[in-house]
Amino acid sequence: MSTPANSPTSLQVAQDIIPIGELKAHLSERIRTLKVRRRPLVVTQNGRATAVLLSPEEFDRLTQQERFVAAVNEGLAQVERNETVSHDEAQRVLRERLARRTRLAEE
């Protein structure tokens, strides 16, 4: 799967890869711009990538996406293992749970 050039996670080598010394010298500025950039900042040390900085919002987006994909994959695996129920059975179970919660709330 390719990433469009204007995607928040696409890397722009000239702007998104910096040596650790430059990061140290301009840390406050680099951290402030993370939210606006919406792209990761790759930090190098001795010419090798050693860290990636993301804004909290971008980190949340990526982890939510990861959880969603994991849930979809788990659902597909359950289908393959025949661990599914019919629509009618799911409705029955949900109605029973709702009725039970309603009774508990009324007590």
Secondary structure as the mmCIF struct_conf table of DSSP 4:
data_model
#
loop_
_struct_conf.conf_type_id
_struct_conf.id
_struct_conf.beg_label_comp_id
_struct_conf.beg_label_asym_id
_struct_conf.beg_label_seq_id
_struct_conf.end_label_comp_id
_struct_conf.end_label_asym_id
_struct_conf.end_label_seq_id
TURN_TY1_P TURN_TY1_P1 ALA A 5 ASN A 6
BEND BEND1 SER A 7 SER A 7
TURN_TY1_P TURN_TY1_P2 PRO A 8 THR A 9
HELX_RH_AL_P HELX_RH_AL_P1 VAL A 13 ASP A 16
STRN STRN1 ILE A 17 PRO A 19
HELX_RH_AL_P HELX_RH_AL_P2 ILE A 20 ALA A 25
TURN_TY1_P TURN_TY1_P3 HIS A 26 HIS A 26
HELX_RH_AL_P HELX_RH_AL_P3 LEU A 27 ARG A 37
BEND BEND2 ARG A 39 ARG A 39
STRN STRN2 LEU A 41 GLN A 45
TURN_TY1_P TURN_TY1_P4 ASN A 46 GLY A 47
STRN STRN3 ARG A 48 LEU A 53
HELX_RH_AL_P HELX_RH_AL_P4 PRO A 56 GLU A 80
TURN_TY1_P TURN_TY1_P5 ARG A 81 ASN A 82
HELX_RH_AL_P HELX_RH_AL_P5 HIS A 87 GLU A 106
#
